[in-house]
């Protein structure tokens, strides 16, 4: 029986287990220049020591104005490559694989002045500004920014690239009918921007590198889209070159809005729907903190990988502790072995 610690191979991605640390912003670039620092080194490498199979670095902006805040990381210049290579090499040293999530906050860029978006529709929340509607030429420039970000990620040695199309950020804004009110081709075809981003990324990453895309499978606001709509959008992304979907939800409204019922595994059924409808691997996420809950997702073939977010912020060794609790074979660093064996 496949379980949480059954190795997983897909294209060139060879993982020792099914546990993923999803992207979680650290807001720790005190210099505000986008450059990852010692905090990021310790944060990511410690999760590799803790037994995580795949670590995905937090949303990393492809443009300076694409950061959620000025304390976030970036990859808009070649000068970033050595800092990321240091993190990648450290993670690899402890047996984990590592990806990076490329993104742009769009109208949710809190410190951009002004932020940009597909249309001049302000995000509903304190402190947000009315965004500048990107011209068609600026949209094309943005696609190029994603392409160059992916090229830098490859040069830094990342094992995979994830495209952020969820949580109300720029690509999500383009494929959301609530936000995209454009009159050009990017408004007539709401998936087109994301499709062209994926196509641009595929041009610069190796053919055998898996490209992941994170999407919100449901919008929890009045008039928001549902699973059938996003399934069609994901099919377009799959045809453009996405190999694996990372399924989340929400982002176009406050957490808990629109009838959202939050509980352990509350988004898993969305991942399972995409997995079956598109016959492609998926990562499930959504309060999978409890070891048994995460294990059942894999045992029941509801998803191929499980992402553990907040619990891994509390416990860098979540994967090792899960294996021990579930009485599965666990590889403990020799330095820590006496803490696990009497």
SULUR-V126242 format. One record per pair of residues at least 24 apart in sequence whose C-alpha atoms are under 6 Angstrom apart, sorted by sequence separation. I is the first residue (numbers start at 1). J is the second residue. D is the distance in whole Angstrom. If there is no record, write none. Layout:
i: <I:I>
j: <J:J>
d: <D:D>
This chain:
i: <107:247:264:212:220:272:211:212:214:218:219:291:211:212:213:214:215:216:217:218:221:19:20:23:25:210:212:213:214:215:216:19:20:21:22:23:24:216:20:23:17:246:16:68:220:221:244:245:246:247:15:32:34:35:66:67:220:244:32:34:66:34:30:60:68:69:199:29:54:56:59:60:61:67:68:69:195:28:29:48:53:54:55:56:57:59:60:61:27:54:56:57:59:27:45:49:195:41:45:48:65:48:166:162:165:166:160:161:162:163:164:165:166:150:162:147:151:143:147:118:99:98:99:98:99:100:101:102:103:119:99:100:101:102:118:119:106:105:106:105:104:85:84:75:81:62:167:168:62:167:168:62:12:11:12:50:50:52:51:47:51:50:22:20:21:18:19:20:21:22:21:4:3:3:2>
j: <131:271:288:242:250:302:242:243:245:249:250:322:243:244:245:246:247:248:249:250:253:52:53:56:58:243:245:246:247:248:249:53:54:55:56:57:58:250:55:58:53:282:53:105:257:258:281:282:283:284:53:70:72:73:104:105:258:282:71:73:105:74:71:101:109:110:240:71:96:98:101:102:103:109:110:111:237:71:72:91:96:97:98:99:100:102:103:104:71:98:100:101:103:72:90:94:240:87:91:94:112:96:214:211:214:215:210:211:212:213:214:215:216:201:213:200:204:197:201:174:158:158:159:159:160:161:162:163:164:180:161:162:163:164:180:181:169:169:170:170:170:156:156:149:156:145:250:251:146:251:252:149:208:208:209:316:317:319:319:316:320:320:307:306:307:305:306:307:308:309:309:295:298:299:299>
d: <6:5:6:6:6:5:5:6:6:5:5:5:5:5:5:4:6:5:5:6:6:6:6:5:5:6:6:6:6:6:4:5:5:5:5:5:5:6:6:4:5:6:6:6:6:5:5:5:5:6:5:5:6:6:4:6:4:5:5:4:5:4:6:6:4:6:6:4:6:6:5:5:5:6:6:5:6:6:6:6:5:5:5:5:5:6:6:5:5:6:5:6:6:5:6:6:6:5:5:6:5:5:6:6:5:4:6:5:4:5:5:5:5:6:5:5:6:5:5:6:5:6:5:6:5:5:4:5:5:6:5:6:6:6:6:6:6:5:4:5:6:4:6:6:5:6:6:4:6:4:5:6:5:5:6:6:4:6:5:5:5:6:6:6:5:5:5:4:6:6:6:5:6:5:6>
